[in-house]
Amino acid sequence: MENYQGGAKGAQATQPKATQLVVGAVLVDDLRQPMRFLAAQRAYPAQLRGQWEFPGGKVEPGEVPQAALARELREELDIVVKIGVEVTPDKSLSTWPLKPGLEMRVWLVSTDRPEIRPGTSHMQVKWVTPVQALDLNWLAPDLPIVRQIIKLMAAGQGKCVQS
């Protein structure tokens, strides 16, 4: 099916570039008043190995983003989560841009599992405070998300749960 972009006579029909949605989890120690969150160190690909990110992955066709997030966390970290509020950009954007054709939605999540081990996608996982998080070598697209989470956490109780 073609998408006609109206305009000058002779304008060509264009196909919009498909965008792949990725979901990410900010696993916090407490959804009501988080003090720390989980950072995951990439194991692969080679050019990203050793950098830090939020666990998550691609949304499959026909899959609801929150269901994809729960699935990805089961697969990557073997955890079941409670999903809290979505972490959105300050700007008028509804998603976090990763690279052309790839954008991410991010939610705060919690789990009852006391110990979390990295799966095959990550070399290690660790709980960090906002101050400690800034010392990690984050993937460039994740750094604005880290800053937004720090703002949310600084805002205090009630800002991180859905009402």
C-alpha positions in Angstrom: 0.0 0.0 0.0 1.4 3.4 -0.9 1.4 6.4 1.3 0.8 9.5 -0.9 2.5 12.6 0.4 0.3 15.4 -1.1 2.0 18.5 -2.5 3.3 19.8 -5.8 2.2 18.2 -9.0 4.3 15.2 -9.8 5.1 14.4 -6.2 6.1 10.8 -5.8 4.4 8.3 -3.5 6.7 7.4 -0.6 6.9 4.5 1.8 7.4 5.6 5.4 10.4 3.9 6.9 9.4 1.2 9.3 10.4 1.9 12.9 11.2 -1.0 15.2 10.0 -0.5 18.8 12.3 -1.6 21.6 11.2 -1.8 25.3 13.6 -1.2 28.2 13.2 -1.8 31.9 14.5 0.4 34.7 14.4 -2.3 37.4 14.2 -0.4 40.7 14.4 -1.6 44.3 11.0 0.0 45.2 8.4 1.4 42.8 7.1 3.9 45.4 10.4 5.3 46.5 13.3 4.0 44.5 16.8 4.4 45.8 18.7 2.4 43.3 18.2 0.7 39.9 19.8 -2.2 37.9 22.4 -1.6 35.3 23.3 -4.3 32.8 26.7 -4.6 31.1 26.5 -5.8 27.4 28.2 -9.0 26.4 27.8 -8.5 22.7 28.1 -7.4 19.9 31.8 -6.6 20.1 31.4 -2.9 19.5 29.0 -2.6 22.5 30.6 -5.1 24.8 31.3 -3.7 28.2 28.9 -0.7 27.9 26.0 -0.4 30.2 22.3 -0.4 29.3 18.8 -1.2 30.6 17.6 -4.8 30.0 14.9 -5.2 27.4 14.5 -6.0 23.7 12.4 -5.8 20.6 8.6 -5.8 20.5 7.4 -8.6 18.2 4.7 -7.9 15.6 1.3 -7.9 17.3 2.8 -7.8 20.8 1.8 -5.1 23.3 4.9 -3.2 24.6 4.4 -4.1 28.2 3.9 -7.8 27.4 7.1 -7.6 25.3 8.9 -6.1 28.3 7.7 -8.8 30.7 8.7 -11.5 28.1 12.2 -10.0 27.6 12.9 -9.8 31.3 11.8 -13.4 31.8 14.2 -14.4 28.9 17.1 -12.2 29.8 17.1 -12.2 33.6 14.7 -15.0 34.5 12.5 -12.6 36.5 8.8 -11.8 36.7 8.1 -8.1 37.1 5.5 -5.6 38.2 5.4 -2.7 35.7 5.2 0.8 37.0 5.1 4.1 35.2 6.6 4.8 31.8 9.7 6.9 31.8 9.1 9.5 29.0 11.4 12.2 27.5 10.9 15.7 28.7 10.4 16.9 25.2 7.3 16.4 23.0 8.7 12.9 22.0 6.7 9.9 23.0 9.7 7.5 22.6 13.5 7.6 23.2 15.4 7.6 19.9 18.1 4.9 19.7 19.2 5.1 16.0 17.4 5.6 12.7 14.6 3.1 12.5 14.8 2.1 16.2 13.1 3.8 19.1 12.5 2.7 22.7 9.9 3.0 25.4 11.0 2.5 29.0 9.1 1.6 32.2 10.0 1.4 35.8 9.6 -2.2 37.0 10.2 -4.1 40.2 10.6 -7.8 41.1 10.3 -9.9 44.2 13.4 -11.9 43.3 16.2 -11.1 45.8 19.1 -11.9 43.6 19.4 -11.2 39.9 21.9 -12.9 37.7 22.9 -11.8 34.2 21.7 -14.0 31.3 23.7 -14.6 28.1 23.1 -11.0 26.8 25.0 -9.4 29.7 28.4 -9.8 31.3 27.2 -8.5 34.7 24.3 -6.7 36.3 24.6 -4.4 39.3 22.4 -2.2 41.5 23.5 1.4 41.4 22.5 4.6 43.1 22.0 7.7 40.9 25.5 9.0 41.7 27.1 5.6 40.9 25.1 5.3 37.7 26.8 8.4 36.3 30.2 6.8 36.7 29.2 3.9 34.3 30.0 3.9 30.6 26.4 3.8 29.3 25.4 3.3 25.7 24.9 6.8 24.3 21.1 6.4 23.7 20.6 5.2 27.3 22.4 8.2 28.9 19.4 10.6 28.5 17.2 8.0 30.1 19.6 7.6 33.0 19.4 11.4 33.5 15.6 11.3 33.4 15.5 8.5 36.0 17.7 10.4 38.3 15.3 13.4 38.0 12.3 11.1 38.8 14.1 9.5 41.8 15.0 13.0 43.1 11.4 14.1 42.8 10.6 11.7 45.7 7.7 9.5 46.7 4.7 9.2 44.5 6.4 10.1 41.3 7.3 6.6 40.2 4.0 4.7 40.5 0.8 4.9 38.5 -2.1 6.4 40.3 
